[in-house]
């Protein structure tokens, strides 16, 4: 049996979830998984597409907005990423420890608004 590397594993998973999504276009769990897989593969624009789709389907979901913020930050779209992160927090996202260590948000971490959002979450906690 051949040994599969992580990239090959992700490619198989992506193809599988894409086939599911073709049949069930609003299957939110699959959209979220596929967005994460695309990002792991470096397909950030495809991940962004999934995150936007998920936010359209679940506009009140804090995690969907957080993931959208991550994709936007990875594409260095800081103002849009900050808006999405702010919305995630407004909707109840509260894992400040993860926000501070999440590598997807690295481009935002020195931004004054990011520091303000972290302070807001801590004050709510």
C-alpha positions as CSV (number, residue, x, y, z in Angstrom):
1,X,0.0,0.0,0.0
2,X,1.5,3.4,-1.0
3,X,2.1,5.9,1.8
4,X,0.1,9.1,1.3
5,X,1.4,12.4,2.3
6,X,-0.7,15.1,3.8
7,X,-1.1,17.0,0.5
8,X,-2.4,13.9,-1.2
9,X,-4.7,13.2,1.7
10,X,-6.1,16.7,1.4
11,X,-6.6,16.4,-2.3
12,X,-8.6,13.3,-1.9
13,X,-10.7,14.9,0.9
14,X,-11.2,18.0,-1.2
15,X,-12.5,16.0,-4.2
16,X,-14.8,14.1,-1.9
17,X,-16.3,17.1,-0.2
18,X,-16.6,19.0,-3.5
19,X,-18.6,16.0,-4.9
20,X,-20.9,16.2,-1.8
21,X,-21.3,20.0,-2.2
22,X,-22.3,19.6,-5.9
23,X,-25.3,17.5,-4.7
24,X,-26.0,19.4,-1.5
25,X,-25.0,23.0,-2.1
26,X,-26.1,24.3,1.3
27,X,-24.6,21.6,3.5
28,X,-23.0,23.9,6.0
29,X,-20.7,21.4,7.7
30,X,-19.2,20.5,4.3
31,X,-18.8,24.1,3.3
32,X,-16.9,24.8,6.5
33,X,-14.7,21.7,6.1
34,X,-14.0,22.4,2.5
35,X,-13.0,26.0,3.3
36,X,-10.5,24.8,5.9
37,X,-9.1,22.2,3.5
38,X,-8.7,24.7,0.7
39,X,-6.8,27.0,3.1
40,X,-4.5,24.2,4.3
41,X,-3.7,23.5,0.6
42,X,-2.8,27.2,0.1
43,X,-6.0,27.8,-2.0
44,X,-6.9,30.9,0.0
45,X,-9.2,32.4,-2.6
46,X,-11.2,29.1,-2.7
47,X,-11.3,29.1,1.1
48,X,-12.6,32.7,1.0
49,X,-15.3,31.7,-1.4
50,X,-16.5,28.9,1.0
51,X,-16.3,31.3,4.0
52,X,-18.4,33.9,2.1
53,X,-20.9,31.2,1.2
54,X,-21.2,30.1,4.8
55,X,-21.8,33.6,6.0
56,X,-24.5,34.0,3.4
57,X,-26.2,30.9,4.6
58,X,-25.6,31.4,8.3
59,X,-25.4,35.2,8.8
60,X,-25.7,35.0,12.6
61,X,-23.0,32.4,13.0
62,X,-20.0,33.8,14.9
63,X,-17.6,31.1,13.8
64,X,-18.5,31.6,10.1
65,X,-17.6,35.3,10.5
66,X,-14.4,34.5,12.3
67,X,-13.3,32.1,9.5
68,X,-14.2,34.8,7.0
69,X,-12.0,37.2,8.9
70,X,-9.1,34.7,8.8
71,X,-9.4,34.2,5.0
72,X,-9.5,37.9,4.4
73,X,-6.5,38.5,6.7
74,X,-4.5,35.8,4.8
75,X,-5.3,37.8,1.6
76,X,-4.1,41.0,3.3
77,X,-7.5,42.6,3.1
78,X,-7.2,44.2,6.5
79,X,-10.3,46.5,6.6
80,X,-12.6,43.7,5.5
81,X,-10.9,41.2,7.8
82,X,-11.4,43.6,10.7
83,X,-15.1,44.1,9.9
84,X,-15.6,40.3,9.8
85,X,-13.7,39.8,13.1
86,X,-15.7,42.6,14.7
87,X,-19.0,41.0,13.5
88,X,-17.8,37.6,14.9
89,X,-17.3,39.2,18.3
90,X,-20.6,41.0,18.1
91,X,-22.3,37.6,17.5
92,X,-20.5,36.0,20.5
93,X,-17.1,34.8,19.3
94,X,-15.1,34.8,22.5
95,X,-12.0,32.6,22.2
96,X,-9.5,35.4,22.7
97,X,-6.6,33.0,23.4
98,X,-7.0,31.4,20.0
99,X,-7.4,34.9,18.3
100,X,-4.0,35.8,19.8
101,X,-2.2,32.7,18.6
102,X,-4.1,32.0,15.3
103,X,-1.5,32.3,12.6
104,X,-4.2,33.3,10.0
105,X,-4.6,36.6,11.9
106,X,-0.9,37.4,12.0
107,X,-1.3,40.4,9.7
108,X,-3.9,41.9,12.0
109,X,-2.2,41.5,15.3
110,X,-0.3,44.8,15.3
111,X,-3.4,46.7,14.2
112,X,-4.8,49.0,16.8
113,X,-8.4,47.8,16.1
114,X,-7.3,44.2,16.7
115,X,-6.0,45.2,20.1
116,X,-9.3,47.0,20.8
117,X,-11.3,43.9,19.8
118,X,-9.2,41.7,22.1
119,X,-9.9,44.2,24.9
120,X,-13.6,44.1,24.1
121,X,-13.7,40.3,24.3
122,X,-11.8,40.2,27.5
123,X,-14.1,42.8,29.1
124,X,-17.1,40.6,28.1
125,X,-15.6,37.5,29.5
